[in-house]
Amino acid sequence: MKRSDGREQFQIRPLEIKTGVSDFAEGSAQVILGKTIVHITASVEQKVPPFLKGTGQGWVTAEYAMLPRSTQERTGRDQVRSGRSLEIQRLIGRAMRACVDLTQFGERTITLDCDVLQADGGTRTAAITGSWVALVEALRWMKNVGLLTTLPLLEQVAAISVGIVSDQVLLDLTFEEDSTAQVDLNLAMTEKGKIVEIQGTGEGRPFSREELDQMIELGWKGIQEIFKIQRNALGLR
């Protein structure tokens, strides 16, 4: 099928990741995925949630919000987290905790604040992709100031959306495609090909096991492209 932005069925949108976009945060990144723009800061705090006090273990968590005019019409400022925002920030936190050894942190928390400046589909997957970069920046800062002796990274993590639109499997859906999708799926995976999370919904119709396998395979190919861009942003080979 012909996509409105001219992409092929299996292509991701142009992706750019910038680091060092905040002068004050210990780590930061901005993700530009087509028209979607997400700004992420990583803050290091000398505290942990109550359930971790005295364990010597650290924590990684996230907050997510969309700015009032990030969409085509203004929405109210998310002063009390909506159910959608809570769901997404928990997803981001789980994805980040899957890629680090929390026992090496000491009793410290890294909070990833993900703010959507402009939304054209894929905001949660862009937030995960950028959060990993901002997290690495924060860990580097901790090592540089002597809070860590090594970087406690286990794996690289990124995410992408996949869907079925007009019975065609498409990679990296725009808002226009997502709003008419028969099936909407978000996929987060590690560099070893392990799945961190799948969020898949039959919006317009149920989908088969074969279609699920197709979406996962297509998503994995897109995520491997994203890994290269993450590494380039961080100056990694």
Residue pairs with C-beta under 8 A, 6 or more apart in sequence:
1 9
1 165
1 166
1 168
1 170
3 9
3 170
3 177
4 174
4 176
4 177
5 13
5 34
5 174
7 13
7 172
9 168
9 169
9 170
9 171
10 171
10 218
10 221
10 222
11 171
11 172
12 33
12 160
12 171
12 172
12 222
12 225
12 226
13 33
13 34
13 36
13 122
13 172
13 174
14 32
14 33
14 34
15 31
15 32
15 33
15 129
15 225
15 226
15 229
16 31
16 32
16 229
17 29
17 30
17 31
17 32
17 129
17 130
17 133
17 229
17 230
17 232
17 233
18 29
18 30
18 32
18 233
19 28
19 29
19 133
19 134
19 137
19 233
19 234
20 28
20 137
21 28
21 29
21 30
21 39
22 28
22 41
25 41
25 42
25 43
25 134
25 138
26 42
26 43
26 44
26 110
26 137
26 138
26 141
26 142
27 41
27 42
27 110
27 133
27 134
27 135
27 136
27 137
27 138
27 139
27 140
27 141
28 39
28 40
28 41
28 42
28 134
28 137
29 40
29 130
29 131
29 133
29 134
29 137
29 233
30 37
30 38
30 39
30 40
30 130
31 37
31 38
31 40
31 126
31 127
31 129
31 130
33 122
33 125
33 126
33 129
33 172
34 120
34 121
34 122
34 172
34 174
35 118
35 120
35 174
36 116
36 118
36 119
36 120
36 121
36 122
36 123
36 126
37 116
37 117
37 118
38 114
38 115
38 116
38 117
38 123
38 126
38 127
38 130
39 114
39 115
39 117
40 112
40 113
40 114
40 115
40 127
40 130
40 131
40 133
40 134
41 112
41 113
41 134
42 110
42 111
42 112
42 131
42 134
42 135
42 137
42 138
43 110
43 111
43 113
43 138
44 108
44 109
44 110
44 138
44 141
44 142
44 147
45 108
45 109
45 110
45 111
46 107
46 108
47 107
47 108
47 109
48 55
48 57
48 58
48 59
48 107
48 108
48 109
49 59
49 109
52 58
52 59
52 107
53 107
55 107
56 103
56 106
56 107
57 102
57 103
57 105
57 107
58 102
58 103
58 104
58 105
58 106
58 107
58 108
58 109
58 110
59 97
59 102
59 105
59 108
59 109
59 110
60 93
60 96
60 97
60 100
60 102
60 109
60 110
60 111
60 112
60 135
61 89
61 93
61 109
61 110
61 111
61 112
62 89
62 90
62 92
62 93
62 96
62 111
62 112
62 113
62 114
62 127
62 131
63 81
63 89
63 111
63 112
63 113
63 114
64 85
64 88
64 89
64 92
64 114
64 115
64 116
64 124
64 127
65 78
65 81
65 85
65 114
65 115
65 116
66 75
66 78
66 85
66 115
66 116
66 119
66 123
67 77
67 115
67 116
67 117
68 74
68 75
68 76
68 77
70 116
70 117
70 118
70 119
71 119
78 85
81 89
88 123
88 124
88 127
89 114
91 124
91 128
91 186
91 188
91 197
91 199
92 112
92 114
92 124
92 127
92 128
92 131
93 112
94 196
94 197
95 128
95 131
95 132
95 157
95 159
95 188
95 196
95 197
96 110
96 112
96 128
96 131
96 132
96 135
96 157
98 154
98 155
98 157
98 190
98 196
99 132
99 135
99 153
99 154
99 155
99 156
99 157
99 190
100 135
100 139
100 152
100 153
100 154
101 152
101 153
101 154
102 152
103 152
104 148
104 150
104 152
105 148
105 152
106 147
108 142
108 147
110 135
110 138
110 139
112 131
112 134
112 135
114 127
114 130
114 131
116 123
116 127
119 175
120 174
120 175
121 161
121 172
121 173
121 174
121 175
121 176
121 177
121 178
122 160
122 161
122 172
122 173
122 174
122 178
124 159
124 186
125 159
125 160
125 161
125 186
125 187
125 188
126 159
128 157
128 158
128 159
128 188
129 158
129 159
129 226
129 230
132 156
132 157
132 158
132 230
133 230
133 233
133 234
136 151
136 153
136 234
137 234
139 148
139 151
139 152
139 153
140 151
142 148
143 149
143 150
143 151
155 190
155 191
155 192
155 194
156 190
156 191
156 227
156 230
156 231
157 188
157 189
157 190
157 191
157 196
158 188
158 189
158 223
158 226
158 227
158 230
159 186
159 187
159 188
159 189
159 196
159 223
159 226
160 171
160 172
160 186
160 187
160 219
160 222
160 223
160 226
161 171
161 172
161 173
161 178
161 184
161 185
161 186
161 187
161 219
162 169
162 170
162 171
162 172
162 173
162 185
162 186
162 187
162 215
162 216
162 218
162 219
162 222
163 169
163 170
163 173
163 177
163 178
163 181
163 182
163 183
163 184
163 185
163 215
164 170
164 181
164 182
164 183
164 207
164 211
164 215
165 173
165 177
165 180
165 181
165 182
166 180
166 182
167 182
169 211
169 214
169 215
169 218
170 177
171 218
171 219
171 221
171 222
172 222
173 181
173 184
178 184
181 203
181 204
182 202
182 203
182 204
182 205
182 207
183 200
183 201
183 202
183 203
183 204
183 205
183 207
183 211
183 215
184 200
184 201
184 203
185 198
185 199
185 200
185 201
185 212
185 215
185 219
186 197
186 198
186 199
186 200
187 195
187 197
187 198
187 199
187 215
187 216
187 219
187 220
187 223
188 195
188 196
188 197
189 195
189 196
189 219
189 220
189 223
190 196
191 227
193 220
195 216
198 216
200 207
200 212
200 215
207 215
231 237
